[in-house]
Amino acid sequence: MSKKIRVGVVGCGYWGPNLVRNFRSLPDCHLKVMCDISEARLNHLTTLYPEVKGETCFEHMLNGVGLNAVVVATSVKLHYQMAKAALLAGKHTMIEKPMASSSEQCAELVEIAQKKGLVLMVGHTFLYSPAVRMIKQIVDRGDLGQIRYICARRLNLGLFQNDINVAWDLAPHDISIVLHLLEETPISVNCRGSAHVTPGIQDVTSMGLTFSKDRSAIIHSSWLDPRKVREMTIVGSKRMIVYDDVAQQEKIRVFDVRVERPPHYDTFAEFHYAYHYGDSYAPYVRQEEPLKSECQHFLECIQEGKLPLTDGSQGLELVKILEASSESLRHGGSAVALRAERDRSLSGAGAVAQASNGKSKNGKIHIPVAGNGEPCVTL
């Protein structure tokens, strides 16, 4: 029987308590400590989980309780310095999305983790959901034909942020799913939005991702909508999928519909589009909390030394897309080109083993260190 992994969670505000609950429930985990600047939050959580130590000093959490792994669930502006401190202290590290505030910060974290042989994982939680896994299987089987475009909507009233806009807050979920399904980095990004409530922080955005083979994705994100919407439509040349994550039943529905051009014609009168309307069906999707699967995967990667499904390189790629969206917003929605730096291959967790020189065996990625120094971070 493998030894339990000693884990600490820093950040117990909105998302942190969910991580605490899930890690505490896993048999391979010994959740030793939860860290937050708010003593009131810690007092509440220690009432729920009295066996888990509450700590307000992040430095002591890193060096004083014998942890194997650290989970960072603080505000985005603290992700980099806390994750870097954890990695330099020799701790396997999991960071909530987005990975950091800039691609340079992400690149440095990836480099440190590779040099030290540590697991670095990013919380792209939806890739661990049974529904998205089912959609991936359907796409990989070729049931949809060639993917033509994907349209995603993630809308609700709040929660407003004061340090990032709605694209950085909500779009990472949809971007990660799109990249997972298409297995390709976009060629360019364009984004338009408006800041209705807080000046300078967009609360409504519409982002476009352009891929090769004339494929595209449209991502609409909003903190200003009366209904909670979590919907994605995947349009293929043979069939289409509607994924509704809010639905209690039938989260996925596959539609046997398509349109075809005539193969040849002599006159305009002979030109007719062919519309095919077939059946639709809802495949069975088992009920399973994605976050619990994500936490278990993090532990398995530590135990088995395998690359996470959502590793640091994936987090870096996503932040580059978010940076491009911010640049596009500043230029009125103009397209911003992205330079493809790696061959995406998401066929399964641990499919790609990384060497210590920062190059993967089939991805050939090398990211230079952005800076040096060991920060001391205290909440």
Rosetta blueprint (number, residue, H / E / L):
1 M L
2 S L
3 K L
4 K L
5 I E
6 R E
7 V E
8 G E
9 V E
10 V E
11 G L
12 C L
13 G L
14 Y L
15 W L
16 G H
17 P H
18 N H
19 L H
20 V H
21 R H
22 N H
23 F H
24 R H
25 S H
26 L L
27 P L
28 D L
29 C E
30 H E
31 L E
32 K E
33 V E
34 M E
35 C E
36 D L
37 I L
38 S L
39 E H
40 A H
41 R H
42 L H
43 N H
44 H H
45 L H
46 T H
47 T H
48 L H
49 Y L
50 P L
51 E L
52 V L
53 K E
54 G E
55 E E
56 T L
57 C L
58 F H
59 E H
60 H H
61 M H
62 L H
63 N H
64 G L
65 V L
66 G L
67 L L
68 N L
69 A E
70 V E
71 V E
72 V E
73 A L
74 T L
75 S L
76 V H
77 K H
78 L H
79 H H
80 Y H
81 Q H
82 M H
83 A H
84 K H
85 A H
86 A H
87 L H
88 L H
89 A L
90 G L
91 K L
92 H E
93 T E
94 M E
95 I E
96 E E
97 K L
98 P L
99 M L
100 A L
101 S L
102 S L
103 S H
104 E H
105 Q H
106 C H
107 A H
108 E H
109 L H
110 V H
111 E H
112 I H
113 A H
114 Q H
115 K H
116 K H
117 G L
118 L L
119 V L
120 L E
121 M E
122 V E
123 G E
124 H L
125 T H
126 F H
127 L H
128 Y H
129 S L
130 P H
131 A H
132 V H
133 R H
134 M H
135 I H
136 K H
137 Q H
138 I H
139 V H
140 D H
141 R L
142 G L
143 D L
144 L L
145 G L
146 Q L
147 I E
148 R E
149 Y E
150 I E
151 C E
152 A E
153 R E
154 R E
155 L E
156 N E
157 L E
158 G L
159 L L
160 F L
161 Q L
162 N L
163 D L
164 I L
165 N L
166 V H
167 A H
168 W H
169 D H
170 L H
171 A H
172 P H
173 H H
174 D H
175 I H
176 S H
177 I H
178 V H
179 L H
180 H H
181 L H
182 L H
183 E L
184 E L
185 T L
186 P L
187 I L
188 S E
189 V E
190 N E
191 C E
192 R E
193 G E
194 S E
195 A L
196 H L
197 V L
198 T E
199 P L
200 G L
201 I E
202 Q L
203 D L
204 V E
205 T E
206 S E
207 M E
208 G E
209 L E
210 T E
211 F L
212 S L
213 K L
214 D L
215 R L
216 S E
217 A E
218 I E
219 I E
220 H E
221 S E
222 S E
223 W L
224 L E
225 D E
226 P E
227 R E
228 K E
229 V E
230 R E
231 E E
232 M E
233 T E
234 I E
235 V E
236 G E
237 S L
238 K L
239 R L
240 M E
241 I E
242 V E
243 Y E
244 D E
245 D L
246 V L
247 A L
248 Q L
249 Q L
250 E L
251 K L
252 I E
253 R E
254 V E
255 F E
256 D E
257 V E
258 R E
259 V E
260 E E
261 R L
262 P L
263 P L
264 H L
265 Y L
266 D L
267 T L
268 F H
269 A H
270 E H
271 F L
272 H L
273 Y L
274 A E
275 Y E
276 H E
277 Y E
278 G E
279 D E
280 S E
281 Y E
282 A L
283 P L
284 Y L
285 V L
286 R L
287 Q L
288 E L
289 E L
290 P H
291 L H
292 K H
293 S H
294 E H
295 C H
296 Q H
297 H H
298 F H
299 L H
300 E H
301 C H
302 I H
303 Q H
304 E H
305 G L
306 K L
307 L L
308 P L
309 L L
310 T L
311 D E
312 G H
313 S H
314 Q H
315 G H
316 L H
317 E H
318 L H
319 V H
320 K H
321 I H
322 L H
323 E H
324 A H
325 S H
326 S H
327 E H
328 S H
329 L H
330 R H
331 H L
332 G L
333 G L
334 S L
335 A L
336 V E
337 A E
338 L L
339 R L
340 A L
341 E L
342 R L
343 D L
344 R L
345 S L
346 L L
347 S L
348 G L
349 A L
350 G L
351 A L
352 V L
353 A L
354 Q E
355 A L
356 S L
357 N L
358 G L
359 K L
360 S E
361 K L
362 N L
363 G L
364 K L
365 I L
366 H L
367 I L
368 P L
369 V L
370 A L
371 G L
372 N L
373 G L
374 E L
375 P L
376 C L
377 V L
378 T L
379 L L
